[in-house]
Amino acid sequence: MGKKTVLLVDDDAAVRDVIKQALRKEYHVLEASGYSEAIKLLKQPIDIALIDYVMPEHDGFDVLKAVRKAKPALPAIIMTAYSNESVVIKALRTEVADYIKKPLKLAYLRKRLSEILGGEDYNNNDSGNVASRQEFILDGIEAHIRENYMKDLTLDRLAGMACISRFKLSRAFKDRFGQTLTSYLNNIRIRKSAELLKNPDLNISEIAHFVGYESVSYFDRMFMAVNGMSPLNYRKKLCGKH
């Protein structure tokens, strides 16, 4: 069965990228930065619309009105940083599937999409809100690292994704997760490599490259720093247990 399609309408490119990265495993995401782009995409098959309330061209309810005209039964979620009564009432009157305050937690968004579309239930009881746009972006970067640790994830590349400077990303990431971005990435890679070392059919060089290290000697040093022994000795220790 193919992936279901989410129409994501948000004028903030960084936020769109974070949401797209968080959803891409389960869903096909169509992106639009505003009303005009969204209208063009309505000709395609869509299963749910995820719409930001505040946009420069038209607000989210204008987009929703156009969506409903083209696809009357399509469920929609309105995202907004505004929580005043008039916006809430308007959301209820337009019978949106959900009304989520921004910045939102990615786990909560995935849970709601899954529930609305009848997929897997993530059993997450979070309220769906985080303290700031920056935290939302950082959570997206962290999720991207966990899912793509084996790729060439440089600080410059991740900072470009977040649309902030590498210095700001480095400092903010450490403040939020308690370790530098590089250390976080290395720990994930080393943890994964330790699992792969259980497979005797994979040599150490193959494992190093699989988890994202171009240099085997650098992989050896990082593995030693985390586990207190080389990958070779770690594998010997594993073999000694059987």
N, C-alpha and C positions, 0 to 999 in steps of 0.2 A: 504494500500500500504506500503511495507516494506521500511526501510531506504536505501538510496543509500550509496555506499561504496567508501571511500576515501583511496587511498594508500598513506601513509605518509612516505617519505624517508628522514631522517635527522640523522646525527651521534650524535647530541647533545640530550642526553636522557631527560634533563630538558625541552628543547624546545619542544620535541615530546610530553611530558606529558602535557604541557600547551596547545598545539594545540589540543590534543586529548580531554582534559577536555572541551575545548571551543566548540568542534564540536559534542561531543557524543550524545547530545539530538537530533540533526537533522540527524546525519550520523553514519554509522558503519565505524570505523577507523582501517585499517590494518597498523601496524607499521613495519618499516625496518630501521636498522641503517646504511645500506650501500647497495652497488650493489648486493652482493651475496644473502642477505636476500630478497631484492626486487625481484630478479629473481624468487625465490622460490614461492613468493606470486602471481606471474602473472598467475598462473593456476586458481586462484579464480576469481569470478565475481568482477569486479572493474568498477566504473563509472567515476572516475577522479584520476589523479596522482598529488600529491603535493610533489615536489622534491627540496631538497636543492642543490645549485650549488657546494659548496666546501665540499668534503668528502675525507677522507684519501685513500680509496681504488680505487675509480673511481670518476670522477666528475659527476655532475648532468646530463650533456648531454650524458654521457655514459649510465647512467641509462635510460634516455629518449629514446635513440636509441634502447635499449633492449625492452623497453615498446612498442615502435612503431612497432617493429618486431613481438611481440606477439599479440598486440592489436592495429592495425593501426589507428583505428578511435578514440582511447581513448584521451579525452582532458587532457592537462597537464598544471600545473603552476610551473614555476621555481622560487624559492626563493633564493635571494643572497644578501650579504652585499656589493658586488662589483657592481659598476654602470659605469664601463668604457665602452667605445664605442664598443669594440670588443665583450664583453659579451652580450650587448644589441642586436647587429647585429646578433650574433649567435642565440640568443633566437628568434628573428624575423624570421630568415631563417628556423628554425626548426618548425615554425608555432605553437608555444606554445599558449595556450589560454590566458595566462597572464604572466607577468614578474613583480614580486613584490620584492621590496627591503626589506631586513631584517635589524633590527627587524621590524616586521610588526604589525599593529593593528589588534587585533582579530576581531573586528566588521567589518573591511574592508575585511578581509579574508572570513568571513561568508557571506558577501554581494556578493563577487565575485563568491564564490562557488554556491550560490543560483542563481545568474544570469546565470552562465554557465550551470548549471544543470536544469534550468527552474523551480526553486522553488520560494519561497517567496522573494520579494524584500525588503531589509532592509532599503532602502532609506538613506543610509549613504554616505556622500560626503567626508569623510576623504581620504587623499592621500594614506594612507596605511603604513606610516612610523612612527616610534617612535624613540626617541633619542638614546636609547641604548638597549642592550640585557637585562640589569637589569630591565628597565622599562617594557619591553615585559613580562618578568617573573612575575613582580609584578602585571601587569594587569591580567595575567592569574590566579594568586593567588586570587586576588580580585574577579574575576568572579567565581572562584571555591567556595569562601566563600558565595557569594550571592546565588548560586545554591544548596549548601550543608550545609547551616547554621544549619540545624537540626541534623547534625551528630557530632561526637566527633572530632572537629577540634582543636587540640592542636597546640601550636606554634612549638613544636618539629616535629610534623607530617607534617605541612605545610613547615617548613624549609627543611625537607627531600625531599619533593616534588620538591622544588626549587633548591635543591643541594647546599644550602648555610647554614651558621651557623644561629642558632636562633637569636643571637645578631645582625647579619648583616640584617636578614630579618626584625626584629623588628624595627631597626633604619631606614632602607630603606622604609618600609611600611609607617611609620609615616611621613617621608619626602615627600613621594609622595601623600598620601591621607589626611594628616593633623590631623590624630589621630592614636592612637595605634591600632594594629591589634585586640587586645582583645576588645577595645572600639567599633571598627567597627563591629565586630561580635555581640557584645551585642546589639548594636543599631538596627541591622537587626532583631535579635531575638525578641527584645521588640516590634519593629514596627509590626512584623508579629503576635505576641501574642495579640496586641491591636486589630487587625482585627478579630482574632479568638474569642475574648471576646464578640463580637457581636452575636455569636451563643450561645443561652442559653442551648443548648443540651450538650455542652462541659463544664466539670467542670474545675476549675483552675489547678488542679493537672495534668489533661490530657493535657491541653494547655502547661503547663511548660515543660512536657516531650516531647511533639510534637516539640517544637521549639528548643530543645536541652539541656534543663537544667535537670540534675539528681536530684538536690535539689530544692524542692518547696520554701523553705525559702530563698535560694539564688536568685531564680527567683523573689520573692517578693521584695527583696532589690534592685535588678537591675531595676525592673519595677518602683519602687518608685523613684529611682535616676533619671530616664529619664522623668517620667510623673508627679512626685510630689504627687502621691497617690498610694495606693495599687491596685493590680488587682481587688480585690473585690469592692473597692470604685469606681474604674473606670467603672466596669460593672454596678454598681448601678446608676452611673451618666448617662450611656448610656440608661438604662431602663427608667430613668426619662425624657428622651427626647421624648419617644414614648407615 
